Amino acid sequence: SEKRLLPAFLLGFRLGPLGAHRFYVGKPLTAILMLLTIGGLGIWWLVDMVRIIVGHFTDGDGERITEWL
């Protein structure tokens, strides 16, 4: 994927419950759902943060994001 983990992590850390990291990687529908549920009451956000850190987060095309910088 052409997206990077560092911006996704920083957006997720700062604005995670609002779905900013999902908007960044090209997942607008789930980003809006995350925004409306405040990150799935924090659970969905926490799962996303763990997936970003371990490198299992994917972009809008389903490709794994592997590069940090």
All heavy atoms as TSV, in Angstrom:
chain	resi	resn	atom	element	x	y	z
A	1	SER	N	N	0.825	-1.186	0.000
A	1	SER	CA	C	0.000	0.000	0.000
A	1	SER	C	C	0.868	1.249	0.000
A	1	SER	O	O	1.973	1.255	0.538
A	1	SER	CB	C	-0.898	0.001	1.231
A	1	SER	OG	O	-1.632	1.191	1.308
A	2	GLU	N	N	0.389	2.307	-0.589
A	2	GLU	CA	C	1.146	3.565	-0.613
A	2	GLU	C	C	0.940	4.382	0.661
A	2	GLU	O	O	1.632	5.372	0.872
A	2	GLU	CB	C	0.767	4.380	-1.837
A	2	GLU	CG	C	-0.692	4.769	-1.862
A	2	GLU	CD	C	-1.100	5.437	-3.158
A	2	GLU	OE1	O	-0.725	4.933	-4.223
A	2	GLU	OE2	O	-1.792	6.459	-3.079
A	3	LYS	N	N	0.014	3.992	1.498
A	3	LYS	CA	C	-0.207	4.675	2.782
A	3	LYS	C	C	0.874	4.245	3.765
A	3	LYS	O	O	1.517	3.222	3.599
A	3	LYS	CB	C	-1.584	4.336	3.342
A	3	LYS	CG	C	-2.725	4.737	2.449
A	3	LYS	CD	C	-2.814	6.220	2.322
A	3	LYS	CE	C	-4.000	6.608	1.446
A	3	LYS	NZ	N	-4.078	8.012	1.213
A	4	ARG	N	N	1.072	5.036	4.818
A	4	ARG	CA	C	2.109	4.760	5.817
A	4	ARG	C	C	1.475	4.580	7.186
A	4	ARG	O	O	0.443	5.180	7.512
A	4	ARG	CB	C	3.116	5.912	5.864
A	4	ARG	CG	C	3.828	6.152	4.553
A	4	ARG	CD	C	4.794	5.015	4.257
A	4	ARG	NE	N	5.510	5.226	3.018
A	4	ARG	CZ	C	5.394	4.430	1.970
A	4	ARG	NH1	N	4.585	3.411	2.001
A	4	ARG	NH2	N	6.078	4.653	0.876
A	5	LEU	N	N	2.118	3.768	8.021
A	5	LEU	CA	C	1.617	3.478	9.356
A	5	LEU	C	C	1.763	4.649	10.314
A	5	LEU	O	O	0.903	4.860	11.165
A	5	LEU	CB	C	2.319	2.245	9.933
A	5	LEU	CG	C	1.905	0.918	9.340
A	5	LEU	CD1	C	2.810	-0.195	9.839
A	5	LEU	CD2	C	0.462	0.607	9.655
A	6	LEU	N	N	2.854	5.410	10.212
A	6	LEU	CA	C	3.088	6.502	11.161
A	6	LEU	C	C	1.968	7.547	11.124
A	6	LEU	O	O	1.418	7.885	12.180
A	6	LEU	CB	C	4.452	7.154	10.941
A	6	LEU	CG	C	4.823	8.244	11.940
A	6	LEU	CD1	C	4.865	7.686	13.362
A	6	LEU	CD2	C	6.160	8.864	11.581
A	7	PRO	N	N	1.591	8.058	9.956
A	7	PRO	CA	C	0.468	9.012	9.957
A	7	PRO	C	C	-0.833	8.385	10.453
A	7	PRO	O	O	-1.603	9.025	11.174
A	7	PRO	CB	C	0.337	9.438	8.492
A	7	PRO	CG	C	1.623	9.102	7.861
A	7	PRO	CD	C	2.189	7.951	8.624
A	8	ALA	N	N	-1.072	7.116	10.094
A	8	ALA	CA	C	-2.279	6.440	10.569
A	8	ALA	C	C	-2.246	6.317	12.086
A	8	ALA	O	O	-3.259	6.545	12.755
A	8	ALA	CB	C	-2.405	5.062	9.921
A	9	PHE	N	N	-1.082	5.975	12.642
A	9	PHE	CA	C	-0.960	5.847	14.093
A	9	PHE	C	C	-1.169	7.196	14.779
A	9	PHE	O	O	-1.908	7.291	15.761
A	9	PHE	CB	C	0.411	5.282	14.476
A	9	PHE	CG	C	0.623	5.232	15.953
A	9	PHE	CD1	C	0.046	4.231	16.713
A	9	PHE	CD2	C	1.372	6.205	16.590
A	9	PHE	CE1	C	0.227	4.189	18.091
A	9	PHE	CE2	C	1.559	6.176	17.957
A	9	PHE	CZ	C	0.983	5.165	18.713
A	10	LEU	N	N	-0.531	8.239	14.261
A	10	LEU	CA	C	-0.660	9.559	14.885
A	10	LEU	C	C	-2.095	10.077	14.810
A	10	LEU	O	O	-2.606	10.637	15.786
A	10	LEU	CB	C	0.313	10.550	14.245
A	10	LEU	CG	C	1.792	10.273	14.498
A	10	LEU	CD1	C	2.664	11.239	13.700
A	10	LEU	CD2	C	2.119	10.339	15.979
A	11	LEU	N	N	-2.746	9.892	13.671
A	11	LEU	CA	C	-4.153	10.294	13.559
A	11	LEU	C	C	-5.025	9.467	14.491
A	11	LEU	O	O	-5.931	9.987	15.131
A	11	LEU	CB	C	-4.639	10.142	12.116
A	11	LEU	CG	C	-4.163	11.194	11.133
A	11	LEU	CD1	C	-4.468	10.761	9.709
A	11	LEU	CD2	C	-4.801	12.538	11.436
A	12	GLY	N	N	-4.744	8.163	14.558
A	12	GLY	CA	C	-5.503	7.292	15.440
A	12	GLY	C	C	-5.304	7.634	16.905
A	12	GLY	O	O	-6.235	7.590	17.702
A	13	PHE	N	N	-4.077	7.976	17.259
A	13	PHE	CA	C	-3.773	8.312	18.648
A	13	PHE	C	C	-4.456	9.609	19.064
A	13	PHE	O	O	-5.018	9.704	20.147
A	13	PHE	CB	C	-2.260	8.421	18.833
A	13	PHE	CG	C	-1.845	8.635	20.249
A	13	PHE	CD1	C	-1.892	7.592	21.165
A	13	PHE	CD2	C	-1.415	9.878	20.677
A	13	PHE	CE1	C	-1.517	7.789	22.479
A	13	PHE	CE2	C	-1.041	10.095	21.982
A	13	PHE	CZ	C	-1.084	9.039	22.896
A	14	ARG	N	N	-4.402	10.607	18.201
A	14	ARG	CA	C	-4.959	11.925	18.537
A	14	ARG	C	C	-6.473	12.022	18.313
A	14	ARG	O	O	-7.183	12.620	19.093
A	14	ARG	CB	C	-4.269	13.020	17.719
A	14	ARG	CG	C	-2.786	13.177	17.964
A	14	ARG	CD	C	-2.516	13.901	19.219
A	14	ARG	NE	N	-3.167	15.207	19.138
A	14	ARG	CZ	C	-2.852	16.236	19.861
A	14	ARG	NH1	N	-1.882	16.146	20.713
A	14	ARG	NH2	N	-3.506	17.367	19.753
A	15	LEU	N	N	-6.936	11.464	17.200
A	15	LEU	CA	C	-8.340	11.620	16.812
A	15	LEU	C	C	-9.015	10.273	16.555
A	15	LEU	O	O	-9.995	10.198	15.814
A	15	LEU	CB	C	-8.440	12.479	15.541
A	15	LEU	CG	C	-7.806	13.865	15.621
A	15	LEU	CD1	C	-7.737	14.498	14.246
A	15	LEU	CD2	C	-8.574	14.744	16.578
A	16	GLY	N	N	-8.491	9.226	17.145
A	16	GLY	CA	C	-8.943	7.864	16.881
A	16	GLY	C	C	-10.421	7.620	17.021
A	16	GLY	O	O	-11.051	7.089	16.103
A	17	PRO	N	N	-11.044	7.973	18.140
A	17	PRO	CA	C	-12.478	7.711	18.268
A	17	PRO	C	C	-13.324	8.444	17.224
A	17	PRO	O	O	-14.480	8.104	17.012
A	17	PRO	CB	C	-12.800	8.200	19.682
A	17	PRO	CG	C	-11.513	8.063	20.423
A	17	PRO	CD	C	-10.458	8.406	19.402
A	18	LEU	N	N	-12.741	9.407	16.545
A	18	LEU	CA	C	-13.459	10.141	15.504
A	18	LEU	C	C	-13.240	9.532	14.121
A	18	LEU	O	O	-13.792	10.010	13.134
A	18	LEU	CB	C	-13.030	11.610	15.500
A	18	LEU	CG	C	-13.222	12.343	16.822
A	18	LEU	CD1	C	-12.719	13.770	16.708
A	18	LEU	CD2	C	-14.677	12.317	17.254
A	19	GLY	N	N	-12.408	8.484	14.021
A	19	GLY	CA	C	-12.198	7.776	12.760
A	19	GLY	C	C	-11.244	8.433	11.796
A	19	GLY	O	O	-11.207	8.063	10.621
A	20	ALA	N	N	-10.427	9.386	12.239
A	20	ALA	CA	C	-9.529	10.113	11.338
A	20	ALA	C	C	-8.551	9.185	10.622
A	20	ALA	O	O	-8.261	9.373	9.444
A	20	ALA	CB	C	-8.767	11.179	12.113
A	21	HIS	N	N	-8.038	8.186	11.311
A	21	HIS	CA	C	-7.082	7.267	10.695
A	21	HIS	C	C	-7.746	6.439	9.595
A	21	HIS	O	O	-7.113	6.092	8.608
A	21	HIS	CB	C	-6.437	6.363	11.751
A	21	HIS	CG	C	-7.399	5.513	12.513
A	21	HIS	ND1	N	-8.317	6.050	13.409
A	21	HIS	CD2	C	-7.601	4.180	12.525
A	21	HIS	CE1	C	-9.025	5.061	13.932
A	21	HIS	NE2	N	-8.610	3.919	13.406
A	22	ARG	N	N	-9.016	6.151	9.740
A	22	ARG	CA	C	-9.727	5.400	8.707
A	22	ARG	C	C	-10.008	6.280	7.484
A	22	ARG	O	O	-9.962	5.808	6.361
A	22	ARG	CB	C	-11.015	4.806	9.257
A	22	ARG	CG	C	-10.720	3.624	10.151
A	22	ARG	CD	C	-11.981	2.901	10.574
A	22	ARG	NE	N	-11.604	1.660	11.188
A	22	ARG	CZ	C	-11.608	0.488	10.551
A	22	ARG	NH1	N	-11.987	0.427	9.297
A	22	ARG	NH2	N	-11.234	-0.611	11.172
A	23	PHE	N	N	-10.286	7.575	7.689
A	23	PHE	CA	C	-10.404	8.486	6.553
A	23	PHE	C	C	-9.076	8.527	5.802
A	23	PHE	O	O	-9.052	8.509	4.578
A	23	PHE	CB	C	-10.784	9.898	7.005
A	23	PHE	CG	C	-12.245	10.080	7.301
A	23	PHE	CD1	C	-12.673	10.337	8.589
A	23	PHE	CD2	C	-13.196	10.017	6.293
A	23	PHE	CE1	C	-14.015	10.521	8.879
A	23	PHE	CE2	C	-14.547	10.205	6.565
A	23	PHE	CZ	C	-14.952	10.449	7.860
A	24	TYR	N	N	-7.956	8.575	6.526
A	24	TYR	CA	C	-6.625	8.648	5.917
A	24	TYR	C	C	-6.341	7.445	5.019
A	24	TYR	O	O	-5.799	7.602	3.929
A	24	TYR	CB	C	-5.546	8.764	6.999
A	24	TYR	CG	C	-4.148	8.538	6.471
A	24	TYR	CD1	C	-3.525	9.483	5.656
A	24	TYR	CD2	C	-3.449	7.378	6.773
A	24	TYR	CE1	C	-2.254	9.266	5.158
A	24	TYR	CE2	C	-2.176	7.159	6.285
A	24	TYR	CZ	C	-1.583	8.108	5.476
A	24	TYR	OH	O	-0.322	7.884	4.988
A	25	VAL	N	N	-6.684	6.242	5.464
A	25	VAL	CA	C	-6.351	5.050	4.681
A	25	VAL	C	C	-7.384	4.728	3.606
A	25	VAL	O	O	-7.234	3.767	2.872
A	25	VAL	CB	C	-6.112	3.808	5.579
A	25	VAL	CG1	C	-4.947	4.034	6.502
A	25	VAL	CG2	C	-7.350	3.416	6.338
A	26	GLY	N	N	-8.445	5.525	3.507
A	26	GLY	CA	C	-9.414	5.344	2.430
A	26	GLY	C	C	-10.591	4.454	2.781
A	26	GLY	O	O	-11.102	3.745	1.914
A	27	LYS	N	N	-11.012	4.486	4.036
A	27	LYS	CA	C	-12.175	3.715	4.469
A	27	LYS	C	C	-13.235	4.680	5.005
A	27	LYS	O	O	-13.513	4.724	6.200
A	27	LYS	CB	C	-11.780	2.730	5.567
A	27	LYS	CG	C	-10.772	1.687	5.145
A	27	LYS	CD	C	-10.438	0.775	6.312
A	27	LYS	CE	C	-9.490	-0.315	5.931
A	27	LYS	NZ	N	-9.193	-1.201	7.073
A	28	PRO	N	N	-13.849	5.481	4.122
A	28	PRO	CA	C	-14.768	6.519	4.597
A	28	PRO	C	C	-16.036	5.986	5.263
A	28	PRO	O	O	-16.524	6.590	6.219
A	28	PRO	CB	C	-15.101	7.318	3.346
A	28	PRO	CG	C	-14.852	6.387	2.216
A	28	PRO	CD	C	-13.726	5.494	2.662
A	29	LEU	N	N	-16.579	4.877	4.799
A	29	LEU	CA	C	-17.810	4.359	5.389
A	29	LEU	C	C	-17.580	3.931	6.846
A	29	LEU	O	O	-18.344	4.312	7.731
A	29	LEU	CB	C	-18.349	3.187	4.570
A	29	LEU	CG	C	-19.673	2.609	5.067
A	29	LEU	CD1	C	-20.760	3.670	5.025
A	29	LEU	CD2	C	-20.065	1.417	4.227
A	30	THR	N	N	-16.527	3.163	7.090
A	30	THR	CA	C	-16.262	2.737	8.459
A	30	THR	C	C	-15.784	3.906	9.312
A	30	THR	O	O	-15.994	3.910	10.524
A	30	THR	CB	C	-15.244	1.582	8.515
A	30	THR	OG1	O	-14.043	1.973	7.867
A	30	THR	CG2	C	-15.808	0.330	7.873
A	31	ALA	N	N	-15.161	4.899	8.678
A	31	ALA	CA	C	-14.748	6.092	9.423
A	31	ALA	C	C	-15.974	6.849	9.936
A	31	ALA	O	O	-16.000	7.305	11.079
A	31	ALA	CB	C	-13.892	6.995	8.535
A	32	ILE	N	N	-16.989	6.958	9.090
A	32	ILE	CA	C	-18.217	7.633	9.514
A	32	ILE	C	C	-18.908	6.849	10.620
A	32	ILE	O	O	-19.383	7.423	11.602
A	32	ILE	CB	C	-19.147	7.865	8.303
A	32	ILE	CG1	C	-18.521	8.889	7.364
A	32	ILE	CG2	C	-20.527	8.311	8.749
A	32	ILE	CD1	C	-19.197	9.008	6.018
A	33	LEU	N	N	-18.955	5.521	10.482
A	33	LEU	CA	C	-19.540	4.692	11.535
A	33	LEU	C	C	-18.770	4.837	12.847
A	33	LEU	O	O	-19.366	4.904	13.920
A	33	LEU	CB	C	-19.566	3.225	11.105
A	33	LEU	CG	C	-20.560	2.861	10.019
A	33	LEU	CD1	C	-20.358	1.427	9.567
A	33	LEU	CD2	C	-21.971	3.080	10.492
A	34	MET	N	N	-17.456	4.907	12.727
A	34	MET	CA	C	-16.629	5.083	13.916
A	34	MET	C	C	-16.891	6.451	14.546
A	34	MET	O	O	-16.953	6.573	15.765
A	34	MET	CB	C	-15.152	4.930	13.548
A	34	MET	CG	C	-14.257	4.636	14.684
A	34	MET	SD	S	-12.645	4.157	14.055
A	34	MET	CE	C	-11.998	3.422	15.516
A	35	LEU	N	N	-17.054	7.456	13.736
A	35	LEU	CA	C	-17.361	8.800	14.214
A	35	LEU	C	C	-18.687	8.825	14.963
A	35	LEU	O	O	-18.802	9.408	16.038
A	35	LEU	CB	C	-17.393	9.770	13.032
A	35	LEU	CG	C	-17.775	11.213	13.302
A	35	LEU	CD1	C	-16.740	11.879	14.186
A	35	LEU	CD2	C	-17.906	11.972	12.000
A	36	LEU	N	N	-19.681	8.158	14.413
A	36	LEU	CA	C	-21.008	8.155	15.029
A	36	LEU	C	C	-21.076	7.343	16.321
A	36	LEU	O	O	-21.906	7.625	17.182
A	36	LEU	CB	C	-22.043	7.623	14.034
A	36	LEU	CG	C	-22.278	8.488	12.793
A	36	LEU	CD1	C	-23.219	7.789	11.828
A	36	LEU	CD2	C	-22.805	9.855	13.171
A	37	THR	N	N	-20.201	6.340	16.455
A	37	THR	CA	C	-20.223	5.494	17.659
A	37	THR	C	C	-19.088	5.825	18.627
A	37	THR	O	O	-18.869	5.090	19.596
A	37	THR	CB	C	-20.118	4.009	17.276
A	37	THR	OG1	O	-18.862	3.778	16.634
A	37	THR	CG2	C	-21.271	3.590	16.390
A	38	ILE	N	N	-18.380	6.925	18.336
A	38	ILE	CA	C	-17.223	7.348	19.135
A	38	ILE	C	C	-16.239	6.187	19.283
A	38	ILE	O	O	-15.849	5.777	20.365
A	38	ILE	CB	C	-17.638	7.924	20.502
A	38	ILE	CG1	C	-18.710	8.982	20.297
A	38	ILE	CG2	C	-16.439	8.524	21.223
A	38	ILE	CD1	C	-19.359	9.444	21.563
A	39	GLY	N	N	-15.854	5.660	18.136
A	39	GLY	CA	C	-14.872	4.585	18.113
A	39	GLY	C	C	-15.400	3.278	18.668
A	39	GLY	O	O	-14.645	2.493	19.228
A	40	GLY	N	N	-16.684	3.023	18.487
A	40	GLY	CA	C	-17.269	1.813	19.048
A	40	GLY	C	C	-17.119	1.786	20.550
A	40	GLY	O	O	-16.801	0.761	21.138
A	41	LEU	N	N	-17.369	2.976	21.154
A	41	LEU	CA	C	-17.202	3.185	22.603
A	41	LEU	C	C	-15.776	2.894	23.060
A	41	LEU	O	O	-15.532	2.468	24.183
A	41	LEU	CB	C	-18.213	2.362	23.390
A	41	LEU	CG	C	-19.676	2.707	23.118
A	41	LEU	CD1	C	-20.590	1.763	23.865
A	41	LEU	CD2	C	-19.985	4.145	23.437
A	42	GLY	N	N	-14.831	3.105	22.146
A	42	GLY	CA	C	-13.418	2.948	22.471
A	42	GLY	C	C	-12.850	1.585	22.144
A	42	GLY	O	O	-11.646	1.440	21.991
A	43	ILE	N	N	-13.705	0.584	22.012
A	43	ILE	CA	C	-13.215	-0.778	21.749
A	43	ILE	C	C	-12.684	-0.899	20.317
A	43	ILE	O	O	-11.591	-1.417	20.085
A	43	ILE	CB	C	-14.330	-1.812	22.013
A	43	ILE	CG1	C	-14.712	-1.773	23.489
A	43	ILE	CG2	C	-13.888	-3.210	21.603
A	43	ILE	CD1	C	-15.963	-2.543	23.817
A	44	TRP	N	N	-13.455	-0.424	19.360
A	44	TRP	CA	C	-13.060	-0.477	17.956
A	44	TRP	C	C	-11.764	0.306	17.756
A	44	TRP	O	O	-10.865	-0.121	17.049
A	44	TRP	CB	C	-14.177	0.101	17.123
A	44	TRP	CG	C	-14.098	-0.071	15.637
A	44	TRP	CD1	C	-13.142	-0.722	14.915
A	44	TRP	CD2	C	-15.029	0.421	14.701
A	44	TRP	NE1	N	-13.428	-0.649	13.591
A	44	TRP	CE2	C	-14.585	0.041	13.425
A	44	TRP	CE3	C	-16.205	1.152	14.810
A	44	TRP	CZ2	C	-15.278	0.375	12.271
A	44	TRP	CZ3	C	-16.880	1.477	13.658
A	44	TRP	CH2	C	-16.429	1.094	12.400
A	45	TRP	N	N	-11.683	1.456	18.406
A	45	TRP	CA	C	-10.481	2.283	18.315
A	45	TRP	C	C	-9.277	1.536	18.872
A	45	TRP	O	O	-8.205	1.537	18.264
A	45	TRP	CB	C	-10.704	3.595	19.071
A	45	TRP	CG	C	-9.447	4.369	19.268
A	45	TRP	CD1	C	-8.778	5.094	18.329
A	45	TRP	CD2	C	-8.688	4.471	20.461
A	45	TRP	NE1	N	-7.648	5.653	18.876
A	45	TRP	CE2	C	-7.574	5.274	20.193
A	45	TRP	CE3	C	-8.844	3.959	21.744
A	45	TRP	CZ2	C	-6.625	5.578	21.148
A	45	TRP	CZ3	C	-7.895	4.271	22.691
A	45	TRP	CH2	C	-6.806	5.065	22.389
A	46	LEU	N	N	-9.425	0.880	20.009
A	46	LEU	CA	C	-8.323	0.155	20.625
A	46	LEU	C	C	-7.862	-0.993	19.722
A	46	LEU	O	O	-6.650	-1.202	19.543
A	46	LEU	CB	C	-8.740	-0.376	21.994
A	46	LEU	CG	C	-7.669	-1.095	22.793
A	46	LEU	CD1	C	-6.497	-0.165	23.078
A	46	LEU	CD2	C	-8.254	-1.616	24.099
A	47	VAL	N	N	-8.789	-1.717	19.134
A	47	VAL	CA	C	-8.436	-2.796	18.212
A	47	VAL	C	C	-7.662	-2.239	17.020
A	47	VAL	O	O	-6.646	-2.819	16.601
A	47	VAL	CB	C	-9.703	-3.548	17.751
A	47	VAL	CG1	C	-9.396	-4.495	16.605
A	47	VAL	CG2	C	-10.323	-4.302	18.912
A	48	ASP	N	N	-8.104	-1.121	16.463
A	48	ASP	CA	C	-7.399	-0.498	15.343
A	48	ASP	C	C	-5.985	-0.093	15.737
A	48	ASP	O	O	-5.039	-0.295	14.971
A	48	ASP	CB	C	-8.150	0.728	14.835
A	48	ASP	CG	C	-9.249	0.403	13.847
A	48	ASP	OD1	O	-9.427	-0.797	13.524
A	48	ASP	OD2	O	-9.929	1.343	13.390
A	49	MET	N	N	-5.820	0.464	16.914
A	49	MET	CA	C	-4.485	0.896	17.352
A	49	MET	C	C	-3.543	-0.307	17.483
A	49	MET	O	O	-2.385	-0.233	17.066
A	49	MET	CB	C	-4.566	1.667	18.665
A	49	MET	CG	C	-5.287	2.998	18.562
A	49	MET	SD	S	-4.639	4.096	17.269
A	49	MET	CE	C	-3.033	4.452	17.920
A	50	VAL	N	N	-4.024	-1.396	18.024
A	50	VAL	CA	C	-3.203	-2.602	18.139
A	50	VAL	C	C	-2.855	-3.128	16.751
A	50	VAL	O	O	-1.704	-3.491	16.482
A	50	VAL	CB	C	-3.924	-3.681	18.979
A	50	VAL	CG1	C	-3.204	-5.012	18.897
A	50	VAL	CG2	C	-4.056	-3.227	20.421
A	51	ARG	N	N	-3.820	-3.140	15.844
A	51	ARG	CA	C	-3.568	-3.613	14.480
A	51	ARG	C	C	-2.561	-2.724	13.756
A	51	ARG	O	O	-1.749	-3.217	12.962
A	51	ARG	CB	C	-4.875	-3.691	13.700
A	51	ARG	CG	C	-5.778	-4.803	14.257
A	51	ARG	CD	C	-7.042	-4.972	13.472
A	51	ARG	NE	N	-6.677	-5.581	12.200
A	51	ARG	CZ	C	-7.294	-5.329	11.054
A	51	ARG	NH1	N	-8.299	-4.486	11.016
A	51	ARG	NH2	N	-6.927	-5.921	9.950
A	52	ILE	N	N	-2.596	-1.425	14.002
A	52	ILE	CA	C	-1.621	-0.520	13.395
A	52	ILE	C	C	-0.233	-0.818	13.948
A	52	ILE	O	O	0.738	-0.944	13.197
A	52	ILE	CB	C	-2.003	0.957	13.632
A	52	ILE	CG1	C	-3.228	1.323	12.801
A	52	ILE	CG2	C	-0.834	1.880	13.297
A	52	ILE	CD1	C	-3.824	2.685	13.125
A	53	ILE	N	N	-0.115	-0.958	15.252
A	53	ILE	CA	C	1.189	-1.181	15.888
A	53	ILE	C	C	1.824	-2.495	15.425
A	53	ILE	O	O	3.023	-2.539	15.143
A	53	ILE	CB	C	1.055	-1.134	17.426
A	53	ILE	CG1	C	0.751	0.294	17.868
A	53	ILE	CG2	C	2.311	-1.663	18.108
A	53	ILE	CD1	C	0.329	0.422	19.317
A	54	VAL	N	N	1.040	-3.559	15.330
A	54	VAL	CA	C	1.597	-4.854	14.925
A	54	VAL	C	C	1.700	-5.007	13.408
A	54	VAL	O	O	2.250	-5.987	12.919
A	54	VAL	CB	C	0.830	-6.048	15.537
A	54	VAL	CG1	C	0.896	-6.014	17.038
A	54	VAL	CG2	C	-0.589	-6.096	15.049
A	55	GLY	N	N	1.168	-4.046	12.649
A	55	GLY	CA	C	1.310	-4.057	11.196
A	55	GLY	C	C	0.265	-4.870	10.459
A	55	GLY	O	O	0.525	-5.339	9.353
A	56	HIS	N	N	-0.906	-5.037	11.030
A	56	HIS	CA	C	-1.975	-5.785	10.373
A	56	HIS	C	C	-3.121	-4.888	9.910
A	56	HIS	O	O	-4.210	-5.378	9.629
A	56	HIS	CB	C	-2.522	-6.875	11.308
A	56	HIS	CG	C	-1.612	-8.036	11.432
A	56	HIS	ND1	N	-0.813	-8.222	12.526
A	56	HIS	CD2	C	-1.338	-9.042	10.583
A	56	HIS	CE1	C	-0.110	-9.319	12.361
A	56	HIS	NE2	N	-0.410	-9.837	11.185
A	57	PHE	N	N	-2.894	-3.599	9.831
A	57	PHE	CA	C	-3.926	-2.663	9.392
A	57	PHE	C	C	-3.916	-2.593	7.872
A	57	PHE	O	O	-2.868	-2.632	7.235
A	57	PHE	CB	C	-3.665	-1.280	10.003
A	57	PHE	CG	C	-4.871	-0.395	10.049
A	57	PHE	CD1	C	-5.957	-0.715	10.833
A	57	PHE	CD2	C	-4.917	0.779	9.314
A	57	PHE	CE1	C	-7.076	0.099	10.885
A	57	PHE	CE2	C	-6.020	1.604	9.360
A	57	PHE	CZ	C	-7.105	1.267	10.148
A	58	THR	N	N	-5.096	-2.500	7.255
A	58	THR	CA	C	-5.189	-2.475	5.800
A	58	THR	C	C	-5.784	-1.152	5.319
A	58	THR	O	O	-6.462	-0.454	6.069
A	58	THR	CB	C	-6.076	-3.632	5.285
A	58	THR	OG1	O	-7.365	-3.530	5.880
A	58	THR	CG2	C	-5.454	-4.978	5.611
A	59	ASP	N	N	-5.520	-0.848	4.047
A	59	ASP	CA	C	-6.078	0.370	3.465
A	59	ASP	C	C	-7.446	0.079	2.861
A	59	ASP	O	O	-7.979	-1.015	3.007
A	59	ASP	CB	C	-5.112	0.971	2.436
A	59	ASP	CG	C	-4.883	0.091	1.218
A	59	ASP	OD1	O	-5.601	-0.917	1.052
A	59	ASP	OD2	O	-3.989	0.416	0.421
A	60	GLY	N	N	-7.993	1.039	2.161
A	60	GLY	CA	C	-9.319	0.901	1.580
A	60	GLY	C	C	-9.424	-0.165	0.505
A	60	GLY	O	O	-10.501	-0.653	0.204
A	61	ASP	N	N	-8.291	-0.549	-0.087
A	61	ASP	CA	C	-8.273	-1.595	-1.116
A	61	ASP	C	C	-8.011	-2.976	-0.519
A	61	ASP	O	O	-7.899	-3.951	-1.253
A	61	ASP	CB	C	-7.192	-1.292	-2.156
A	61	ASP	CG	C	-7.478	-0.013	-2.918
A	61	ASP	OD1	O	-8.673	0.283	-3.152
A	61	ASP	OD2	O	-6.522	0.697	-3.280
A	62	GLY	N	N	-7.848	-3.042	0.801
A	62	GLY	CA	C	-7.588	-4.314	1.461
A	62	GLY	C	C	-6.135	-4.701	1.518
A	62	GLY	O	O	-5.794	-5.798	1.953
A	63	GLU	N	N	-5.244	-3.814	1.049
A	63	GLU	CA	C	-3.812	-4.099	1.078
A	63	GLU	C	C	-3.239	-3.743	2.447
A	63	GLU	O	O	-3.568	-2.698	3.009
A	63	GLU	CB	C	-3.084	-3.294	0.005
A	63	GLU	CG	C	-3.478	-3.672	-1.411
A	63	GLU	CD	C	-2.708	-2.871	-2.426
A	63	GLU	OE1	O	-1.552	-2.502	-2.165
A	63	GLU	OE2	O	-3.288	-2.585	-3.487
A	64	ARG	N	N	-2.384	-4.616	2.953
A	64	ARG	CA	C	-1.768	-4.378	4.262
A	64	ARG	C	C	-0.810	-3.193	4.189
A	64	ARG	O	O	-0.020	-3.069	3.245
A	64	ARG	CB	C	-1.010	-5.620	4.716
A	64	ARG	CG	C	-0.476	-5.465	6.134
A	64	ARG	CD	C	0.257	-6.680	6.563
A	64	ARG	NE	N	-0.704	-7.707	6.922
A	64	ARG	CZ	C	-0.365	-8.879	7.411
A	64	ARG	NH1	N	0.917	-9.190	7.549
A	64	ARG	NH2	N	-1.275	-9.748	7.722
A	65	ILE	N	N	-0.877	-2.324	5.180
A	65	ILE	CA	C	0.033	-1.170	5.273
A	65	ILE	C	C	1.224	-1.641	6.093
A	65	ILE	O	O	1.061	-2.010	7.267
A	65	ILE	CB	C	-0.663	0.023	5.925
A	65	ILE	CG1	C	-1.912	0.397	5.149
A	65	ILE	CG2	C	0.299	1.206	6.007
A	65	ILE	CD1	C	-2.789	1.413	5.838
A	66	THR	N	N	2.423	-1.635	5.502
A	66	THR	CA	C	3.581	-2.200	6.174
A	66	THR	C	C	4.672	-1.193	6.491
A	66	THR	O	O	5.478	-1.433	7.379
A	66	THR	CB	C	4.200	-3.322	5.323
A	66	THR	OG1	O	4.547	-2.794	4.029
A	66	THR	CG2	C	3.230	-4.477	5.136
A	67	GLU	N	N	4.747	-0.101	5.784
A	67	GLU	CA	C	5.813	0.877	5.966
A	67	GLU	C	C	5.443	1.924	6.996
A	67	GLU	O	O	4.353	2.474	6.968
A	67	GLU	CB	C	6.127	1.579	4.643
A	67	GLU	CG	C	6.567	0.645	3.536
A	67	GLU	CD	C	7.921	0.049	3.787
A	67	GLU	OE1	O	8.797	0.750	4.320
A	67	GLU	OE2	O	8.090	-1.143	3.477
A	68	TRP	N	N	6.371	2.205	7.931
A	68	TRP	CA	C	6.138	3.247	8.927
A	68	TRP	C	C	6.412	4.640	8.385
A	68	TRP	O	O	5.716	5.582	8.701
A	68	TRP	CB	C	6.971	3.002	10.180
A	68	TRP	CG	C	6.320	2.011	11.089
A	68	TRP	CD1	C	6.532	0.666	11.114
A	68	TRP	CD2	C	5.330	2.269	12.067
A	68	TRP	NE1	N	5.717	0.086	12.053
A	68	TRP	CE2	C	4.971	1.042	12.672
A	68	TRP	CE3	C	4.686	3.430	12.512
A	68	TRP	CZ2	C	4.025	0.944	13.670
A	68	TRP	CZ3	C	3.752	3.322	13.518
A	68	TRP	CH2	C	3.426	2.092	14.083
A	69	LEU	N	N	7.481	4.775	7.595
A	69	LEU	CA	C	7.851	6.105	7.068
A	69	LEU	C	C	7.765	6.137	5.558
A	69	LEU	O	O	7.943	5.249	4.868
A	69	LEU	CB	C	9.269	6.483	7.496
A	69	LEU	CG	C	9.465	6.599	9.000
A	69	LEU	CD1	C	10.919	6.847	9.316
A	69	LEU	CD2	C	8.621	7.725	9.563
